[in-house]
Amino acid sequence: MGRTLKVPVTSRALMQRLNRALWEEDLMVKKTRPQGRARIDLGEFYLVNWRINGVADKNIDLEDYGREYGVLADYEEVRDD
């Protein structure tokens, strides 16, 4: 046949899905600004524990987390055109 087409999902939409799923674990996905020190230290996306206001994980792969938490289906892919 051919290549299977996947439904595009923006990183912003995936962040919102993840934040709803992670809320019960006191976690929230954040994105750093393109320019600045935080991008160097934390990567593009990172996790914050909002209850203690501390970084829980840095340099996270948004798509991997989405699949791990079941908020990104197999027929979807992250694409910001």
C-alpha positions as CSV (number, residue, x, y, z in Angstrom):
1,M,0.0,0.0,0.0
2,G,1.5,3.3,1.0
3,R,2.5,5.3,3.9
4,T,0.0,5.5,6.7
5,L,-1.1,9.1,7.3
6,K,-1.1,10.3,10.9
7,V,-3.3,13.0,12.3
8,P,-1.2,16.1,13.3
9,V,-1.4,17.4,16.8
10,T,0.3,20.6,17.8
11,S,2.7,20.7,20.7
12,R,0.5,23.2,22.5
13,A,-2.5,20.9,22.2
14,L,-0.4,18.0,23.5
15,M,0.8,20.1,26.4
16,Q,-2.8,20.8,27.4
17,R,-3.7,17.1,27.2
18,L,-0.7,16.2,29.3
19,N,-1.3,18.9,31.9
20,R,-4.9,17.5,32.4
21,A,-3.5,14.0,32.8
22,L,-0.6,15.0,35.1
23,W,-2.6,17.3,37.4
24,E,-3.4,14.4,39.8
25,E,0.3,13.8,40.2
26,D,0.9,17.5,41.0
27,L,2.9,17.9,37.8
28,M,2.6,20.4,34.9
29,V,4.5,20.6,31.6
30,K,6.1,24.0,30.8
31,K,7.9,25.3,27.7
32,T,10.9,27.6,27.9
33,R,11.3,30.8,25.8
34,P,13.3,30.3,22.7
35,Q,16.1,32.7,23.8
36,G,17.5,32.6,27.3
37,R,19.3,30.8,30.0
38,A,16.3,28.6,30.9
39,R,16.4,26.8,27.5
40,I,20.0,25.9,28.1
41,D,19.3,24.6,31.6
42,L,15.9,23.0,31.2
43,G,15.5,22.2,27.5
44,E,12.5,23.1,25.4
45,F,10.0,21.3,27.7
46,Y,10.2,20.5,31.4
47,L,8.0,19.3,34.2
48,V,7.2,21.3,37.3
49,N,5.8,20.0,40.5
50,W,3.3,22.8,41.2
51,R,2.7,21.8,44.8
52,I,6.4,22.4,45.8
53,N,7.1,24.8,43.0
54,G,10.2,22.8,41.8
55,V,11.5,21.3,38.6
56,A,10.6,17.6,38.5
57,D,12.2,16.7,35.2
58,K,14.0,18.5,32.4
59,N,14.6,18.0,28.7
60,I,11.4,15.9,28.3
61,D,10.3,14.5,25.0
62,L,6.7,15.7,24.7
63,E,5.7,13.0,22.3
64,D,7.1,10.2,24.5
65,Y,5.3,11.5,27.6
66,G,2.1,11.8,25.5
67,R,2.2,8.2,24.5
68,E,3.3,7.1,28.0
69,Y,0.3,8.8,29.6
70,G,-2.1,7.7,26.9
71,V,-3.0,11.2,25.7
72,L,-1.5,10.8,22.2
73,A,-2.9,8.0,20.1
74,D,-0.9,5.7,17.8
75,Y,-2.5,7.4,14.8
76,E,-1.4,10.9,15.9
77,E,1.9,12.7,15.6
78,V,3.3,16.0,16.9
79,R,3.7,18.5,14.1
80,D,4.0,22.2,14.4
81,D,4.0,23.5,10.8
